[in-house]
């Protein structure tokens, strides 16, 4: 066994060297830091779990679902309103009445005869698709929403000629017992 200097010095005087005191303050400090890190990790894990649960069950996700419902209804309904077959006018009128509420519904009822006459006169079939749409406003408490939509309408005349036009609409929607319905339409 190698001899340490302190041992050699102690051996020369004939007394044994005392072992050094264990570094208890360093160990205690390491334990304290370890416990602090463990508690911090537990708090972070709890907060993370709560945040994850809130994201799946809280208002943010519900608002996203509501916006999706509004967008789906608006897209379907504005497409329905712009798709017309002169041989199926009653079905179109029924869809238009089903897809609207409030002032827009009343307007459809007032102008149904004139619209029917115009469709029969022109003898054009239209097929509409929504190429872009976005919810621009949503008030869940009031049950109202605004959607902007770009609708491409392919017109086919009875003679066979075709034309495609794009229209922009600002739609007001109102939540009813039957779902979201168009309550106003502004072309733009």
N, C-alpha and C positions, 0 to 999 in steps of 0.2 A: 504494500500500500504506500503510495507516495506521501511524503511528509509535507505538510503545509508550513508556510513560514511561521504562522502563529503557533503551530504545534512545535516547531523547532525551537522557537523562542521560549515557549512555555517549558519545553523539555530541558532547556539549559538552566532554568531557575528551579526546576523540580516540581512545579505546580501544573496541574492540568488546565487546559483552556476551557472556558465556558462556551457552550454552543450558542449561536446567535438566536435571538428571540424570533419566533415565526412572524412573518409579516401579516398580522391579523387585520390591520387597517386596510391593506390592499385587497384582501379577500372579501372583507365586509363591503368595500366599495364595489367590487365586481358583483356581489350578490344583490346589492341595491340597484345597480344599473340593470342587471338581469330582470329583477322584479318590475322595475319601471318599464322596461321594454315589453315584458309580458303583458302588463296591464294596458299599455298603449296599443299593443296588437289586439287585445280583446276588445277594447273600446272601438278601434278602427273596424274590426270584423262586425261588431254589432251595428255600428253606423252604416257600414256598407250593406249589410243584410236588410236593414230598415229602408235604406234608399232604394234598393233593388225592388223590395216589396211595394213601396210607394209608386215606383215607376210602372209597375204592372197593375196596380189597383187604385192608383190615385187619379187626380184630376187631369193630368197631362195625357194619359192614355185615353181616358174617356173623351176628352176634347178632340183628340185625333180621330177616334171612331165616329164621333158626331160629324166632324168635317168630312170624313169619307162618306157617310150617309147622305149628307147634303149634296156633295159633289156627284155621287151616283144618281140621286134623284134628279138633279138639275140636268145632267147629261142625257139621261133617258127621256125626260119630259120635253126638253127643247128639240131633241131629235124627233120625237113623236109629233110635235106640233108642226114641224117642217117637212114631214113625210106625208104626202097626199097622193091618193090614187082616185082619179075622177070616176072610177067604177065602184069605189068603196067609200063614198062620202060619209055615209052614216057611221061607219067604223071610225073614221077620222074625227068626226064631231064628238063621238062618244069618248075617244081618247083625249081630245082637247078638253072636254068637260071634266073628265076624270083627273087630268093632270094639273088643273088650275083650281084656284080658290080666290075668295075675296073679290076685289075689283076686276081682276083679269077674268075670272069665271063669269061675272056679270056681263063683261064686255063680249065674251064669246057668245053668251045667250042672246044679247042684243043684236049681234052682227051675223048670226048663224045663217040666216036666209040670204043675205048679200054675199057672204063667203061661198056658200053653196052655189049660187048662180054664177059667180066669177069662175069657180073651178070647172063647172060644166061648160062654160063658154070657152075657156082657154083650152080645155081637154089636154092638160099636161099632167104627167105623173112626176112627182118629185121624190127623191130618196136622200135623206139627210144623215150626215155623220158629223159628230163633234170631233174636230181636229185638235182642239185645246180648250181647257177649262180650268178655272181656279176659283176657290172660295176667297172672296175679298173682304168679307165681313161675316161675323157670326155672333149673335146674341142669344145664348142658350136660355136665359131667363125670360126673354121676350118671345122666344120661339121664332126668330127671324134670321134670315141670312141673305147675303148678296153673292152672286156668282157672275163672273165674266166668262163668256164662251165664244169660241169661233166655230161656226157651223158651215160645213161645205155641203151645198145642195146641188145634186145632179138632177137637172130637169130634162125630161124626155117628152117631146111633143107627140101627139097622136100620129103625126106624119113621119115620125122616126128621128127627127132632128134632136140633137142633144146639146146641152149647155151646162156648164158648172159654174156656180157662183159661190163666193164666200161672204158670210155675213157675221158681224159681231153683235153680241147681245149682252146687255146688263140685265140680269134676272134678279128679281126679288122673290124669295121663297118664304113660306110660312109653314110652321109645323102644325099639322092637323092630326086628328085621331087616326087618319088613314096614312100618315107619313108626311114627308115634305112635299109641298105643292107650290107651283109657280103662282105668285100673287101679283107680279108685275113684269112686263117685258119692255125694254127700251132698246131699239135698234141703234147701232152706232158703229 
